[in-house]
Amino acid sequence: MKNPQKGVMPGIGLNYIRFAIEEPHLFRFLFQSDFFNGTTLPEMTDSKDLTPVISAMQEAVGAKSTEQVKEILLTI
C-alpha cells in the first residue's frame, strides 16, 4: 500500500479503507463473502482456493516463498 498511515488505530482504519478502494474485488472476497466463513486464518492461508491470492501477494511484495506471504498474513 502507498503511504501507510502512522499511528496504530487510525492507521489500521485508514489502511482498511485504502485497501477496499485499491483492491475492491479482493476486499469483497476476503471480507464480504461467506467463502471462508467458519475457517480460521491458518486454515484459510493453507486453502488451495487462496493459492492465486497468495501467489499474487508473493509477486507484489517480492517474497521468496509462499510461506513468507502466509507469515505476513498471519502477522497482520
Steps between C-alpha positions, in 0.01 A plus 500: 500500500611851433579734790365297792367717780701540819336415832352165578123548513459776241749319279310172514170667417633717222703217345191276513310765302794553263518125439127493418548781248819367339399131491118491494467145367748352746345701785153365420635147470684510833267711713153501346448145379417189701757301304725451804226516764591288801859459385793604716769723352763222491248271327417776254865565408546126434188478283560410136226750414722782627805393294447762226477776762811375683690483169397853403603629842833316475575676173377838628715500814798321348483211746727204430238241599131458560585421862631856540170637367302276735711625791425859397126425490510332840696789649267765366 
